[in-house]
Amino acid sequence: MPHLRFRALDSKHVASLSIALPKSLAVVMQTSEDNFTFESITTDYFENGQSIRSYPFIEVHWFARSQQIQNQSARIITDNVKELGAA
């Protein structure tokens, strides 16, 4: 059951991704679309005492997958985040 955690990304973007990503990732990971869970984590980043905006950070928790599937999944996630203009 793949679990995706999103940091430094608006929850509205995560909600949108929760619609789009399962469709394409399910095919690559050979699992059903309803096996995915999405989590939006509110995160604050700081540098030199100042709050800063950070790039999106996405963690994928899953059972072992081949490097090819990992690479394909990373590309799909990256492309979808970029399409939102969130990266």
PyMOL Python script that loads the backbone (N, CA, C, O; Angstrom):
from pymol import cmd

cmd.read_pdbstr("""\
ATOM      1  N   MET A   1       0.847  -1.169   0.000  1.00  0.00           N
ATOM      2  CA  MET A   1       0.000   0.000   0.000  1.00  0.00           C
ATOM      3  C   MET A   1       0.899   1.241   0.000  1.00  0.00           C
ATOM      4  O   MET A   1       1.368   1.644   1.064  1.00  0.00           O
ATOM      5  N   PRO A   2       1.151   1.854  -1.153  1.00  0.00           N
ATOM      6  CA  PRO A   2       2.005   3.045  -1.206  1.00  0.00           C
ATOM      7  C   PRO A   2       1.410   4.219  -0.435  1.00  0.00           C
ATOM      8  O   PRO A   2       0.230   4.545  -0.572  1.00  0.00           O
ATOM      9  N   HIS A   3       2.249   4.836   0.368  1.00  0.00           N
ATOM     10  CA  HIS A   3       1.865   6.008   1.154  1.00  0.00           C
ATOM     11  C   HIS A   3       2.789   7.153   0.748  1.00  0.00           C
ATOM     12  O   HIS A   3       4.010   7.029   0.846  1.00  0.00           O
ATOM     13  N   LEU A   4       2.212   8.271   0.292  1.00  0.00           N
ATOM     14  CA  LEU A   4       2.992   9.422  -0.145  1.00  0.00           C
ATOM     15  C   LEU A   4       2.835  10.549   0.859  1.00  0.00           C
ATOM     16  O   LEU A   4       1.715  10.918   1.213  1.00  0.00           O
ATOM     17  N   ARG A   5       3.956  11.102   1.321  1.00  0.00           N
ATOM     18  CA  ARG A   5       3.976  12.218   2.255  1.00  0.00           C
ATOM     19  C   ARG A   5       4.536  13.444   1.554  1.00  0.00           C
ATOM     20  O   ARG A   5       5.594  13.386   0.928  1.00  0.00           O
ATOM     21  N   PHE A   6       3.824  14.540   1.665  1.00  0.00           N
ATOM     22  CA  PHE A   6       4.203  15.778   0.979  1.00  0.00           C
ATOM     23  C   PHE A   6       4.527  16.860   1.987  1.00  0.00           C
ATOM     24  O   PHE A   6       3.755  17.114   2.912  1.00  0.00           O
ATOM     25  N   ARG A   7       5.680  17.501   1.803  1.00  0.00           N
ATOM     26  CA  ARG A   7       6.087  18.651   2.619  1.00  0.00           C
ATOM     27  C   ARG A   7       6.317  19.830   1.691  1.00  0.00           C
ATOM     28  O   ARG A   7       6.687  19.660   0.530  1.00  0.00           O
ATOM     29  N   ALA A   8       6.091  21.041   2.221  1.00  0.00           N
ATOM     30  CA  ALA A   8       6.310  22.285   1.482  1.00  0.00           C
ATOM     31  C   ALA A   8       5.467  22.335   0.214  1.00  0.00           C
ATOM     32  O   ALA A   8       5.904  22.846  -0.817  1.00  0.00           O
ATOM     33  N   LEU A   9       4.266  21.804   0.303  1.00  0.00           N
ATOM     34  CA  LEU A   9       3.333  21.806  -0.810  1.00  0.00           C
ATOM     35  C   LEU A   9       1.950  22.108  -0.238  1.00  0.00           C
ATOM     36  O   LEU A   9       1.532  21.497   0.745  1.00  0.00           O
ATOM     37  N   ASP A  10       1.246  23.049  -0.855  1.00  0.00           N
ATOM     38  CA  ASP A  10      -0.091  23.407  -0.367  1.00  0.00           C
ATOM     39  C   ASP A  10      -1.002  22.184  -0.361  1.00  0.00           C
ATOM     40  O   ASP A  10      -0.921  21.332  -1.246  1.00  0.00           O
ATOM     41  N   SER A  11      -1.859  22.108   0.634  1.00  0.00           N
ATOM     42  CA  SER A  11      -2.755  20.952   0.737  1.00  0.00           C
ATOM     43  C   SER A  11      -3.685  20.866  -0.471  1.00  0.00           C
ATOM     44  O   SER A  11      -4.101  19.770  -0.846  1.00  0.00           O
ATOM     45  N   LYS A  12      -4.022  22.012  -1.092  1.00  0.00           N
ATOM     46  CA  LYS A  12      -4.866  21.964  -2.305  1.00  0.00           C
ATOM     47  C   LYS A  12      -4.131  21.243  -3.433  1.00  0.00           C
ATOM     48  O   LYS A  12      -4.754  20.551  -4.238  1.00  0.00           O
ATOM     49  N   HIS A  13      -2.799  21.403  -3.492  1.00  0.00           N
ATOM     50  CA  HIS A  13      -2.019  20.682  -4.501  1.00  0.00           C
ATOM     51  C   HIS A  13      -1.977  19.187  -4.193  1.00  0.00           C
ATOM     52  O   HIS A  13      -2.073  18.358  -5.098  1.00  0.00           O
ATOM     53  N   VAL A  14      -1.834  18.850  -2.920  1.00  0.00           N
ATOM     54  CA  VAL A  14      -1.817  17.434  -2.534  1.00  0.00           C
ATOM     55  C   VAL A  14      -3.172  16.807  -2.861  1.00  0.00           C
ATOM     56  O   VAL A  14      -3.230  15.676  -3.344  1.00  0.00           O
ATOM     57  N   ALA A  15      -4.253  17.526  -2.603  1.00  0.00           N
ATOM     58  CA  ALA A  15      -5.594  17.021  -2.926  1.00  0.00           C
ATOM     59  C   ALA A  15      -5.715  16.744  -4.422  1.00  0.00           C
ATOM     60  O   ALA A  15      -6.268  15.722  -4.829  1.00  0.00           O
ATOM     61  N   SER A  16      -5.201  17.651  -5.228  1.00  0.00           N
ATOM     62  CA  SER A  16      -5.228  17.472  -6.678  1.00  0.00           C
ATOM     63  C   SER A  16      -4.388  16.265  -7.101  1.00  0.00           C
ATOM     64  O   SER A  16      -4.797  15.479  -7.957  1.00  0.00           O
ATOM     65  N   LEU A  17      -3.215  16.132  -6.492  1.00  0.00           N
ATOM     66  CA  LEU A  17      -2.346  14.999  -6.808  1.00  0.00           C
ATOM     67  C   LEU A  17      -2.972  13.668  -6.398  1.00  0.00           C
ATOM     68  O   LEU A  17      -2.721  12.641  -7.028  1.00  0.00           O
ATOM     69  N   SER A  18      -3.786  13.687  -5.344  1.00  0.00           N
ATOM     70  CA  SER A  18      -4.423  12.451  -4.883  1.00  0.00           C
ATOM     71  C   SER A  18      -5.456  11.935  -5.887  1.00  0.00           C
ATOM     72  O   SER A  18      -5.898  10.789  -5.805  1.00  0.00           O
ATOM     73  N   ILE A  19      -5.832  12.794  -6.831  1.00  0.00           N
ATOM     74  CA  ILE A  19      -6.731  12.374  -7.913  1.00  0.00           C
ATOM     75  C   ILE A  19      -5.917  11.858  -9.093  1.00  0.00           C
ATOM     76  O   ILE A  19      -6.226  10.813  -9.665  1.00  0.00           O
ATOM     77  N   ALA A  20      -4.873  12.602  -9.451  1.00  0.00           N
ATOM     78  CA  ALA A  20      -4.111  12.299 -10.664  1.00  0.00           C
ATOM     79  C   ALA A  20      -3.109  11.157 -10.500  1.00  0.00           C
ATOM     80  O   ALA A  20      -3.023  10.281 -11.361  1.00  0.00           O
ATOM     81  N   LEU A  21      -2.359  11.161  -9.411  1.00  0.00           N
ATOM     82  CA  LEU A  21      -1.259  10.210  -9.282  1.00  0.00           C
ATOM     83  C   LEU A  21      -1.662   8.736  -9.211  1.00  0.00           C
ATOM     84  O   LEU A  21      -1.012   7.913  -9.856  1.00  0.00           O
ATOM     85  N   PRO A  22      -2.696   8.366  -8.464  1.00  0.00           N
ATOM     86  CA  PRO A  22      -3.022   6.935  -8.404  1.00  0.00           C
ATOM     87  C   PRO A  22      -3.291   6.311  -9.770  1.00  0.00           C
ATOM     88  O   PRO A  22      -2.993   5.138  -9.992  1.00  0.00           O
ATOM     89  N   LYS A  23      -3.855   7.099 -10.683  1.00  0.00           N
ATOM     90  CA  LYS A  23      -4.160   6.568 -12.011  1.00  0.00           C
ATOM     91  C   LYS A  23      -2.892   6.106 -12.739  1.00  0.00           C
ATOM     92  O   LYS A  23      -2.861   5.017 -13.311  1.00  0.00           O
ATOM     93  N   SER A  24      -1.859   6.936 -12.712  1.00  0.00           N
ATOM     94  CA  SER A  24      -0.637   6.582 -13.437  1.00  0.00           C
ATOM     95  C   SER A  24       0.312   5.713 -12.619  1.00  0.00           C
ATOM     96  O   SER A  24       0.979   4.836 -13.167  1.00  0.00           O
ATOM     97  N   LEU A  25       0.374   5.952 -11.314  1.00  0.00           N
ATOM     98  CA  LEU A  25       1.285   5.154 -10.484  1.00  0.00           C
ATOM     99  C   LEU A  25       0.801   3.713 -10.320  1.00  0.00           C
ATOM    100  O   LEU A  25       1.619   2.799 -10.216  1.00  0.00           O
ATOM    101  N   ALA A  26      -0.494   3.502 -10.296  1.00  0.00           N
ATOM    102  CA  ALA A  26      -1.035   2.151 -10.121  1.00  0.00           C
ATOM    103  C   ALA A  26      -0.568   1.226 -11.240  1.00  0.00           C
ATOM    104  O   ALA A  26      -0.273   0.053 -11.008  1.00  0.00           O
ATOM    105  N   VAL A  27      -0.504   1.763 -12.446  1.00  0.00           N
ATOM    106  CA  VAL A  27      -0.062   0.962 -13.591  1.00  0.00           C
ATOM    107  C   VAL A  27       1.403   0.574 -13.425  1.00  0.00           C
ATOM    108  O   VAL A  27       1.763  -0.589 -13.604  1.00  0.00           O
ATOM    109  N   VAL A  28       2.244   1.542 -13.083  1.00  0.00           N
ATOM    110  CA  VAL A  28       3.681   1.302 -12.941  1.00  0.00           C
ATOM    111  C   VAL A  28       3.965   0.358 -11.775  1.00  0.00           C
ATOM    112  O   VAL A  28       4.800  -0.540 -11.885  1.00  0.00           O
ATOM    113  N   MET A  29       3.266   0.567 -10.658  1.00  0.00           N
ATOM    114  CA  MET A  29       3.523  -0.224  -9.454  1.00  0.00           C
ATOM    115  C   MET A  29       2.757  -1.545  -9.421  1.00  0.00           C
ATOM    116  O   MET A  29       2.943  -2.357  -8.515  1.00  0.00           O
ATOM    117  N   GLN A  30       1.910  -1.749 -10.400  1.00  0.00           N
ATOM    118  CA  GLN A  30       1.095  -2.957 -10.493  1.00  0.00           C
ATOM    119  C   GLN A  30       0.268  -3.191  -9.231  1.00  0.00           C
ATOM    120  O   GLN A  30       0.309  -4.256  -8.614  1.00  0.00           O
ATOM    121  N   THR A  31      -0.485  -2.150  -8.873  1.00  0.00           N
ATOM    122  CA  THR A  31      -1.397  -2.217  -7.733  1.00  0.00           C
ATOM    123  C   THR A  31      -2.664  -1.462  -8.102  1.00  0.00           C
ATOM    124  O   THR A  31      -2.705  -0.807  -9.143  1.00  0.00           O
ATOM    125  N   SER A  32      -3.683  -1.538  -7.284  1.00  0.00           N
ATOM    126  CA  SER A  32      -4.928  -0.833  -7.603  1.00  0.00           C
ATOM    127  C   SER A  32      -4.878   0.607  -7.096  1.00  0.00           C
ATOM    128  O   SER A  32      -4.149   0.930  -6.158  1.00  0.00           O
ATOM    129  N   GLU A  33      -5.661   1.452  -7.731  1.00  0.00           N
ATOM    130  CA  GLU A  33      -5.677   2.880  -7.399  1.00  0.00           C
ATOM    131  C   GLU A  33      -6.102   3.140  -5.958  1.00  0.00           C
ATOM    132  O   GLU A  33      -5.660   4.118  -5.356  1.00  0.00           O
ATOM    133  N   ASP A  34      -6.941   2.296  -5.402  1.00  0.00           N
ATOM    134  CA  ASP A  34      -7.433   2.533  -4.041  1.00  0.00           C
ATOM    135  C   ASP A  34      -6.440   2.109  -2.958  1.00  0.00           C
ATOM    136  O   ASP A  34      -6.752   2.199  -1.771  1.00  0.00           O
ATOM    137  N   ASN A  35      -5.266   1.653  -3.345  1.00  0.00           N
ATOM    138  CA  ASN A  35      -4.238   1.287  -2.367  1.00  0.00           C
ATOM    139  C   ASN A  35      -3.389   2.469  -1.914  1.00  0.00           C
ATOM    140  O   ASN A  35      -2.593   2.323  -0.987  1.00  0.00           O
ATOM    141  N   PHE A  36      -3.533   3.630  -2.538  1.00  0.00           N
ATOM    142  CA  PHE A  36      -2.685   4.777  -2.241  1.00  0.00           C
ATOM    143  C   PHE A  36      -3.259   5.633  -1.112  1.00  0.00           C
ATOM    144  O   PHE A  36      -4.469   5.839  -1.018  1.00  0.00           O
ATOM    145  N   THR A  37      -2.359   6.124  -0.259  1.00  0.00           N
ATOM    146  CA  THR A  37      -2.743   7.120   0.735  1.00  0.00           C
ATOM    147  C   THR A  37      -1.839   8.330   0.560  1.00  0.00           C
ATOM    148  O   THR A  37      -0.672   8.199   0.190  1.00  0.00           O
ATOM    149  N   PHE A  38      -2.388   9.509   0.829  1.00  0.00           N
ATOM    150  CA  PHE A  38      -1.678  10.776   0.673  1.00  0.00           C
ATOM    151  C   PHE A  38      -1.726  11.547   1.982  1.00  0.00           C
ATOM    152  O   PHE A  38      -2.766  11.616   2.636  1.00  0.00           O
ATOM    153  N   GLU A  39      -0.605  12.117   2.352  1.00  0.00           N
ATOM    154  CA  GLU A  39      -0.504  12.879   3.592  1.00  0.00           C
ATOM    155  C   GLU A  39       0.159  14.213   3.304  1.00  0.00           C
ATOM    156  O   GLU A  39       1.208  14.268   2.661  1.00  0.00           O
ATOM    157  N   SER A  40      -0.452  15.283   3.779  1.00  0.00           N
ATOM    158  CA  SER A  40       0.117  16.622   3.652  1.00  0.00           C
ATOM    159  C   SER A  40       0.629  17.041   5.022  1.00  0.00           C
ATOM    160  O   SER A  40      -0.133  17.116   5.986  1.00  0.00           O
ATOM    161  N   ILE A  41       1.932  17.313   5.098  1.00  0.00           N
ATOM    162  CA  ILE A  41       2.555  17.674   6.362  1.00  0.00           C
ATOM    163  C   ILE A  41       2.906  19.162   6.331  1.00  0.00           C
ATOM    164  O   ILE A  41       3.651  19.615   5.461  1.00  0.00           O
ATOM    165  N   THR A  42       2.370  19.906   7.274  1.00  0.00           N
ATOM    166  CA  THR A  42       2.687  21.327   7.371  1.00  0.00           C
ATOM    167  C   THR A  42       4.110  21.461   7.894  1.00  0.00           C
ATOM    168  O   THR A  42       4.443  20.936   8.956  1.00  0.00           O
ATOM    169  N   THR A  43       4.939  22.161   7.145  1.00  0.00           N
ATOM    170  CA  THR A  43       6.350  22.272   7.470  1.00  0.00           C
ATOM    171  C   THR A  43       6.807  23.715   7.316  1.00  0.00           C
ATOM    172  O   THR A  43       6.431  24.398   6.364  1.00  0.00           O
ATOM    173  N   ASP A  44       7.614  24.167   8.250  1.00  0.00           N
ATOM    174  CA  ASP A  44       8.227  25.491   8.165  1.00  0.00           C
ATOM    175  C   ASP A  44       9.726  25.311   8.023  1.00  0.00           C
ATOM    176  O   ASP A  44      10.341  24.541   8.761  1.00  0.00           O
ATOM    177  N   TYR A  45      10.311  26.023   7.072  1.00  0.00           N
ATOM    178  CA  TYR A  45      11.758  25.966   6.856  1.00  0.00           C
ATOM    179  C   TYR A  45      12.376  27.302   7.238  1.00  0.00           C
ATOM    180  O   TYR A  45      11.774  28.356   7.036  1.00  0.00           O
ATOM    181  N   PHE A  46      13.581  27.248   7.790  1.00  0.00           N
ATOM    182  CA  PHE A  46      14.262  28.453   8.250  1.00  0.00           C
ATOM    183  C   PHE A  46      15.707  28.462   7.788  1.00  0.00           C
ATOM    184  O   PHE A  46      16.345  27.420   7.646  1.00  0.00           O
ATOM    185  N   GLU A  47      16.200  29.663   7.559  1.00  0.00           N
ATOM    186  CA  GLU A  47      17.602  29.858   7.213  1.00  0.00           C
ATOM    187  C   GLU A  47      18.037  31.195   7.794  1.00  0.00           C
ATOM    188  O   GLU A  47      17.395  32.219   7.561  1.00  0.00           O
ATOM    189  N   ASN A  48      19.114  31.180   8.539  1.00  0.00           N
ATOM    190  CA  ASN A  48      19.627  32.407   9.169  1.00  0.00           C
ATOM    191  C   ASN A  48      18.554  33.159   9.954  1.00  0.00           C
ATOM    192  O   ASN A  48      18.478  34.386   9.901  1.00  0.00           O
ATOM    193  N   GLY A  49      17.733  32.412  10.677  1.00  0.00           N
ATOM    194  CA  GLY A  49      16.713  33.026  11.514  1.00  0.00           C
ATOM    195  C   GLY A  49      15.478  33.509  10.774  1.00  0.00           C
ATOM    196  O   GLY A  49      14.590  34.103  11.385  1.00  0.00           O
ATOM    197  N   GLN A  50      15.404  33.270   9.476  1.00  0.00           N
ATOM    198  CA  GLN A  50      14.275  33.731   8.668  1.00  0.00           C
ATOM    199  C   GLN A  50      13.496  32.542   8.107  1.00  0.00           C
ATOM    200  O   GLN A  50      14.072  31.522   7.730  1.00  0.00           O
ATOM    201  N   SER A  51      12.184  32.699   8.063  1.00  0.00           N
ATOM    202  CA  SER A  51      11.351  31.696   7.432  1.00  0.00           C
ATOM    203  C   SER A  51      11.575  31.781   5.923  1.00  0.00           C
ATOM    204  O   SER A  51      11.582  32.871   5.350  1.00  0.00           O
ATOM    205  N   ILE A  52      11.756  30.632   5.291  1.00  0.00           N
ATOM    206  CA  ILE A  52      11.990  30.614   3.846  1.00  0.00           C
ATOM    207  C   ILE A  52      11.040  29.624   3.180  1.00  0.00           C
ATOM    208  O   ILE A  52      10.524  28.703   3.814  1.00  0.00           O
ATOM    209  N   ARG A  53      10.829  29.835   1.904  1.00  0.00           N
ATOM    210  CA  ARG A  53      10.059  28.880   1.117  1.00  0.00           C
ATOM    211  C   ARG A  53      11.017  27.795   0.652  1.00  0.00           C
ATOM    212  O   ARG A  53      12.157  28.080   0.283  1.00  0.00           O
ATOM    213  N   SER A  54      10.562  26.572   0.669  1.00  0.00           N
ATOM    214  CA  SER A  54      11.408  25.453   0.268  1.00  0.00           C
ATOM    215  C   SER A  54      10.790  24.746  -0.928  1.00  0.00           C
ATOM    216  O   SER A  54       9.614  24.937  -1.239  1.00  0.00           O
ATOM    217  N   TYR A  55      11.574  23.950  -1.576  1.00  0.00           N
ATOM    218  CA  TYR A  55      11.078  23.131  -2.678  1.00  0.00           C
ATOM    219  C   TYR A  55      10.265  21.978  -2.093  1.00  0.00           C
ATOM    220  O   TYR A  55      10.499  21.573  -0.954  1.00  0.00           O
ATOM    221  N   PRO A  56       9.318  21.450  -2.856  1.00  0.00           N
ATOM    222  CA  PRO A  56       8.522  20.323  -2.363  1.00  0.00           C
ATOM    223  C   PRO A  56       9.395  19.112  -2.082  1.00  0.00           C
ATOM    224  O   PRO A  56      10.347  18.829  -2.809  1.00  0.00           O
ATOM    225  N   PHE A  57       9.059  18.413  -1.030  1.00  0.00           N
ATOM    226  CA  PHE A  57       9.764  17.194  -0.639  1.00  0.00           C
ATOM    227  C   PHE A  57       8.717  16.106  -0.508  1.00  0.00           C
ATOM    228  O   PHE A  57       7.770  16.233   0.268  1.00  0.00           O
ATOM    229  N   ILE A  58       8.889  15.037  -1.268  1.00  0.00           N
ATOM    230  CA  ILE A  58       7.912  13.954  -1.278  1.00  0.00           C
ATOM    231  C   ILE A  58       8.592  12.650  -0.887  1.00  0.00           C
ATOM    232  O   ILE A  58       9.600  12.257  -1.475  1.00  0.00           O
ATOM    233  N   GLU A  59       8.026  11.990   0.108  1.00  0.00           N
ATOM    234  CA  GLU A  59       8.505  10.673   0.522  1.00  0.00           C
ATOM    235  C   GLU A  59       7.497   9.632   0.037  1.00  0.00           C
ATOM    236  O   GLU A  59       6.286   9.843   0.104  1.00  0.00           O
ATOM    237  N   VAL A  60       8.010   8.522  -0.444  1.00  0.00           N
ATOM    238  CA  VAL A  60       7.139   7.419  -0.848  1.00  0.00           C
ATOM    239  C   VAL A  60       7.495   6.215   0.025  1.00  0.00           C
ATOM    240  O   VAL A  60       8.626   5.731   0.016  1.00  0.00           O
ATOM    241  N   HIS A  61       6.511   5.755   0.767  1.00  0.00           N
ATOM    242  CA  HIS A  61       6.686   4.566   1.610  1.00  0.00           C
ATOM    243  C   HIS A  61       5.942   3.421   0.931  1.00  0.00           C
ATOM    244  O   HIS A  61       4.738   3.494   0.683  1.00  0.00           O
ATOM    245  N   TRP A  62       6.691   2.366   0.640  1.00  0.00           N
ATOM    246  CA  TRP A  62       6.116   1.247  -0.087  1.00  0.00           C
ATOM    247  C   TRP A  62       6.911  -0.021   0.175  1.00  0.00           C
ATOM    248  O   TRP A  62       8.006   0.016   0.736  1.00  0.00           O
ATOM    249  N   PHE A  63       6.339  -1.142  -0.242  1.00  0.00           N
ATOM    250  CA  PHE A  63       7.085  -2.387  -0.190  1.00  0.00           C
ATOM    251  C   PHE A  63       8.158  -2.325  -1.268  1.00  0.00           C
ATOM    252  O   PHE A  63       8.059  -1.524  -2.198  1.00  0.00           O
ATOM    253  N   ALA A  64       9.171  -3.156  -1.152  1.00  0.00           N
ATOM    254  CA  ALA A  64      10.299  -3.140  -2.087  1.00  0.00           C
ATOM    255  C   ALA A  64       9.815  -3.206  -3.538  1.00  0.00           C
ATOM    256  O   ALA A  64       8.971  -4.023  -3.904  1.00  0.00           O
ATOM    257  N   ARG A  65      10.387  -2.309  -4.346  1.00  0.00           N
ATOM    258  CA  ARG A  65      10.117  -2.267  -5.781  1.00  0.00           C
ATOM    259  C   ARG A  65      11.461  -2.205  -6.507  1.00  0.00           C
ATOM    260  O   ARG A  65      12.460  -1.776  -5.928  1.00  0.00           O
ATOM    261  N   SER A  66      11.490  -2.625  -7.755  1.00  0.00           N
ATOM    262  CA  SER A  66      12.730  -2.589  -8.530  1.00  0.00           C
ATOM    263  C   SER A  66      13.162  -1.143  -8.770  1.00  0.00           C
ATOM    264  O   SER A  66      12.359  -0.215  -8.668  1.00  0.00           O
ATOM    265  N   GLN A  67      14.440  -0.971  -9.090  1.00  0.00           N
ATOM    266  CA  GLN A  67      14.958   0.369  -9.368  1.00  0.00           C
ATOM    267  C   GLN A  67      14.238   0.993 -10.556  1.00  0.00           C
ATOM    268  O   GLN A  67      14.014   2.203 -10.570  1.00  0.00           O
ATOM    269  N   GLN A  68      13.877   0.204 -11.537  1.00  0.00           N
ATOM    270  CA  GLN A  68      13.157   0.715 -12.701  1.00  0.00           C
ATOM    271  C   GLN A  68      11.794   1.285 -12.286  1.00  0.00           C
ATOM    272  O   GLN A  68      11.411   2.364 -12.739  1.00  0.00           O
ATOM    273  N   ILE A  69      11.077   0.578 -11.442  1.00  0.00           N
ATOM    274  CA  ILE A  69       9.773   1.061 -10.968  1.00  0.00           C
ATOM    275  C   ILE A  69       9.960   2.307 -10.103  1.00  0.00           C
ATOM    276  O   ILE A  69       9.167   3.244 -10.193  1.00  0.00           O
ATOM    277  N   GLN A  70      10.988   2.326  -9.274  1.00  0.00           N
ATOM    278  CA  GLN A  70      11.267   3.517  -8.467  1.00  0.00           C
ATOM    279  C   GLN A  70      11.536   4.723  -9.360  1.00  0.00           C
ATOM    280  O   GLN A  70      11.011   5.809  -9.111  1.00  0.00           O
ATOM    281  N   ASN A  71      12.345   4.540 -10.391  1.00  0.00           N
ATOM    282  CA  ASN A  71      12.676   5.639 -11.305  1.00  0.00           C
ATOM    283  C   ASN A  71      11.445   6.130 -12.064  1.00  0.00           C
ATOM    284  O   ASN A  71      11.236   7.335 -12.199  1.00  0.00           O
ATOM    285  N   GLN A  72      10.633   5.198 -12.560  1.00  0.00           N
ATOM    286  CA  GLN A  72       9.419   5.579 -13.274  1.00  0.00           C
ATOM    287  C   GLN A  72       8.460   6.332 -12.356  1.00  0.00           C
ATOM    288  O   GLN A  72       7.859   7.326 -12.763  1.00  0.00           O
ATOM    289  N   SER A  73       8.317   5.867 -11.135  1.00  0.00           N
ATOM    290  CA  SER A  73       7.425   6.511 -10.166  1.00  0.00           C
ATOM    291  C   SER A  73       7.921   7.915  -9.826  1.00  0.00           C
ATOM    292  O   SER A  73       7.130   8.856  -9.757  1.00  0.00           O
ATOM    293  N   ALA A  74       9.215   8.053  -9.617  1.00  0.00           N
ATOM    294  CA  ALA A  74       9.795   9.367  -9.325  1.00  0.00           C
ATOM    295  C   ALA A  74       9.534  10.338 -10.464  1.00  0.00           C
ATOM    296  O   ALA A  74       9.211  11.500 -10.217  1.00  0.00           O
ATOM    297  N   ARG A  75       9.663   9.894 -11.693  1.00  0.00           N
ATOM    298  CA  ARG A  75       9.427  10.757 -12.861  1.00  0.00           C
ATOM    299  C   ARG A  75       7.961  11.174 -12.913  1.00  0.00           C
ATOM    300  O   ARG A  75       7.665  12.342 -13.162  1.00  0.00           O
ATOM    301  N   ILE A  76       7.053  10.253 -12.687  1.00  0.00           N
ATOM    302  CA  ILE A  76       5.616  10.560 -12.715  1.00  0.00           C
ATOM    303  C   ILE A  76       5.276  11.582 -11.640  1.00  0.00           C
ATOM    304  O   ILE A  76       4.573  12.555 -11.909  1.00  0.00           O
ATOM    305  N   ILE A  77       5.770  11.368 -10.424  1.00  0.00           N
ATOM    306  CA  ILE A  77       5.494  12.293  -9.319  1.00  0.00           C
ATOM    307  C   ILE A  77       6.077  13.667  -9.629  1.00  0.00           C
ATOM    308  O   ILE A  77       5.393  14.679  -9.474  1.00  0.00           O
ATOM    309  N   THR A  78       7.325  13.712 -10.063  1.00  0.00           N
ATOM    310  CA  THR A  78       7.983  14.987 -10.375  1.00  0.00           C
ATOM    311  C   THR A  78       7.230  15.740 -11.466  1.00  0.00           C
ATOM    312  O   THR A  78       6.969  16.935 -11.331  1.00  0.00           O
ATOM    313  N   ASP A  79       6.882  15.049 -12.540  1.00  0.00           N
ATOM    314  CA  ASP A  79       6.167  15.700 -13.642  1.00  0.00           C
ATOM    315  C   ASP A  79       4.825  16.258 -13.185  1.00  0.00           C
ATOM    316  O   ASP A  79       4.449  17.364 -13.576  1.00  0.00           O
ATOM    317  N   ASN A  80       4.103  15.508 -12.366  1.00  0.00           N
ATOM    318  CA  ASN A  80       2.793  15.973 -11.880  1.00  0.00           C
ATOM    319  C   ASN A  80       2.920  17.180 -10.960  1.00  0.00           C
ATOM    320  O   ASN A  80       2.105  18.099 -11.038  1.00  0.00           O
ATOM    321  N   VAL A  81       3.928  17.194 -10.090  1.00  0.00           N
ATOM    322  CA  VAL A  81       4.143  18.343  -9.200  1.00  0.00           C
ATOM    323  C   VAL A  81       4.514  19.570 -10.028  1.00  0.00           C
ATOM    324  O   VAL A  81       4.024  20.668  -9.762  1.00  0.00           O
ATOM    325  N   LYS A  82       5.365  19.393 -11.018  1.00  0.00           N
ATOM    326  CA  LYS A  82       5.759  20.512 -11.885  1.00  0.00           C
ATOM    327  C   LYS A  82       4.577  21.065 -12.669  1.00  0.00           C
ATOM    328  O   LYS A  82       4.475  22.276 -12.862  1.00  0.00           O
ATOM    329  N   GLU A  83       3.688  20.194 -13.120  1.00  0.00           N
ATOM    330  CA  GLU A  83       2.500  20.624 -13.861  1.00  0.00           C
ATOM    331  C   GLU A  83       1.611  21.544 -13.015  1.00  0.00           C
ATOM    332  O   GLU A  83       0.928  22.416 -13.552  1.00  0.00           O
ATOM    333  N   LEU A  84       1.622  21.347 -11.707  1.00  0.00           N
ATOM    334  CA  LEU A  84       0.830  22.184 -10.807  1.00  0.00           C
ATOM    335  C   LEU A  84       1.466  23.562 -10.620  1.00  0.00           C
ATOM    336  O   LEU A  84       0.841  24.478 -10.085  1.00  0.00           O
ATOM    337  N   GLY A  85       2.717  23.696 -11.068  1.00  0.00           N
ATOM    338  CA  GLY A  85       3.447  24.945 -10.830  1.00  0.00           C
ATOM    339  C   GLY A  85       3.888  25.056  -9.386  1.00  0.00           C
ATOM    340  O   GLY A  85       4.137  26.153  -8.885  1.00  0.00           O
ATOM    341  N   ALA A  86       3.983  23.928  -8.724  1.00  0.00           N
ATOM    342  CA  ALA A  86       4.308  23.923  -7.288  1.00  0.00           C
ATOM    343  C   ALA A  86       5.778  23.643  -7.025  1.00  0.00           C
ATOM    344  O   ALA A  86       6.212  23.646  -5.874  1.00  0.00           O
ATOM    345  N   ALA A  87       6.536  23.405  -8.062  1.00  0.00           N
ATOM    346  CA  ALA A  87       7.959  23.087  -7.864  1.00  0.00           C
ATOM    347  C   ALA A  87       8.832  24.169  -8.449  1.00  0.00           C
ATOM    348  O   ALA A  87      10.058  24.078  -8.380  1.00  0.00           O
TER     349      ALA A  87
END
""", "prot")
cmd.dss("prot")
cmd.show_as("cartoon", "prot")
cmd.util.cbc("prot")
cmd.orient("prot")
